[in-house]
């Protein structure tokens, strides 16, 4: 008795997708089903939610279908390898997006936990400020510095690196962001030492 394969071969999938017509949808679904196990493995490997990995996998399949139909997929690697690489890249993109788009940056002033972990010698400025005065006063003085300084120091206080701050605010390099941040800290120190309340 001959066993029938559960899924069509990669060659059949590619040919079916390329021919189009009414059968194309069938082969697209078979492609999705054949490598759907990547959702579970991606959840464990990349520590993403199942919804996130399912979304990344769906995007992957759509990209692969487009690459197959446009001829971008040339068959130099196996379809499984090609899908796995695109899927992994999409998962990594999701991880990056989640770590750089912290929604709580401007919600609250939680500098006291984050500033102690920073290696920058300038953190002592904030340590002294928090030790000497109230958080409300610090918040008010930060807002007086202007939107860019406020955003930069809040992001820095939340643990963002100078490189991440540069990307977020639109500076060319991390060095420019660091210089600007240090200037903002100097301005904050000057405003604070004036003691105007």
N, C-alpha and C positions, 0 to 999 in steps of 0.2 A: 504494500500500500504506500503510495507516494504522499508525502506531507506537503501541504501548500504553505508557502511562507505567509506569515502574519502581515508583513508589510512588503510593499514592492521594493525592488532593489533601487539603489541610488540612481542608477542609469535610467530605470523606468520612471522614477520620480522626475528627474530632470527632463526627460523626453516628453512626459505627460504635461509638465508645466509649460514647456516651450511650444508645444503644439497648440495650446489654447483650446478654444471651443468649450463644449459642455463638459468634457472630461477634465479640464484644467482644475476646476473646483474640487473634484474628487482627489486629484493628485496633491493639491495644496493641503487638503485635510489629512491625507496620508502622511505627508511630510511633517505636519504638526504633530500627529500622533506618534510617529516613529521615534522622535527624539524628545518627547514630552517628559521623559525621566530626568532631563536636565533641570527641570523646575525643582524637583526634590533635592537633587545633588547641589544645585545652586543655593538653596535655602541653607543647607548645612555648611557648605564651603565658604560662602560669602557672608553668612550670618544676616541674611535679609529675610523679611517676612515672605510668606508664600505668595501673597498678592504682588509684592515687588518683583519676585523672581518670575512669576507668571507673566507679568507685564513685560519684563525684560525678554522673556522667551518669545512672547507674541511679537514684539518688535523685531527680534532676531529673525523669526520665520518670515515676516513681511519683507525684511531687508534681503534675505536669501532669495525669496521669490522674485523680488525686483532684480537682483543680481543675475539670477538664472535667465530671466526673460530678456534682459538688456545685453547679455553676453559678458557681463563683468566677471561672473564666475566662469573661469576657463577650464576647470577640472584638473588643475595642477595638484590639488590636494583632494583628499576624499571629502565628500559632502559632510560627513560627520565631523571631521576636523575643522572644516570651514564654519559650520554652525557653532561648534564649541567655542571657537576663537571669537566670533562675533558676540555670542552670548556672554562669554567671560568679560569682554570689553564693556558690554552694556551693564553688567552687574557692577563692575568697577566704577563706571560712570555714575551709577545710582549711589554707590557708597560715597564717592566724592561729593556728589550733590548734597547728600544728607549731612556730611560733616562740614561742608562750607556754608550751607544755608541754615545756620542756626537761627531759628526764629526768635529766640529769647534775648538776642543781643541788646535790644533797646527796651525791653520790657521792664527790667528792674536793675537796680544797682547792686550787683552781687560781686563786688571787687574783692571783698575780704577773703574769699576762698581761692580765687584765681591768681591774685597778685603774688601770693607767697610762693607759687610754683615757678614763677618767671625768673630766668637767670639774669635778666637785664639789670644793671646797676641802678637804673632809673626807677626801679620799683620801690626803692627806699623812699622816694618822694611820696608815693601814695601811702606807704606804710606809715610815714610820719604824719601825713595829712589825716588819715583815718584815726590814728592814735590821738591826735591833738583835738580834733573837732568832730562835729556831727556829720553824718552821712547826708543829711538834707542840705547843709551848707556846701558840702562838696558837690552835690548834684547841681545846686544853683550856680556855683562857680563854673562847673563844666559847661553848662548851657550858655553862660556868658561868653565863652570862648568862641562860639560860632558853631554852625552845623558840622563842618568838616572835622574840627578838633574834637567836638563832642562824639561824633561817630567813631573817629579813630581811637580815642581813649577808651570809649566803651567797648569796642571790639578788642582792644589790647587787654583790657581788664577781664574780658571773658575768655582770654587764652588764645586768641588768634595770633598767628605769627605775622611778622612784618610783610612777608610775601602775600599772605591771605588778605591783609589789610590793603596792600597795594592793589590787588585785583578788585577788591570790594569797592574801593573809593575811586579807582581809576588812575592810579599812579603808574609810571612806567616800570619802576623797579622797587624791590624791597628796601634798597638803600635810601631811596627818596622817601618812602613811607616812614622809615626809621628816623630820618632827619626831621621830617615834619612832625612826627610823634614827639620827639625830644623837644622840639620848639614849643609844641603845645604844652608839654609838661612844664617847661620853663615859664610859659605864660601863666599856667595854673598856679605855679609856685608864687609868682609875682602877685597875682590877684589874691591868693590866700594870705600871703604875708602882709598885705595892706590892711587886712583885718576889717574891711568895711562890711558891716552887716546891717 
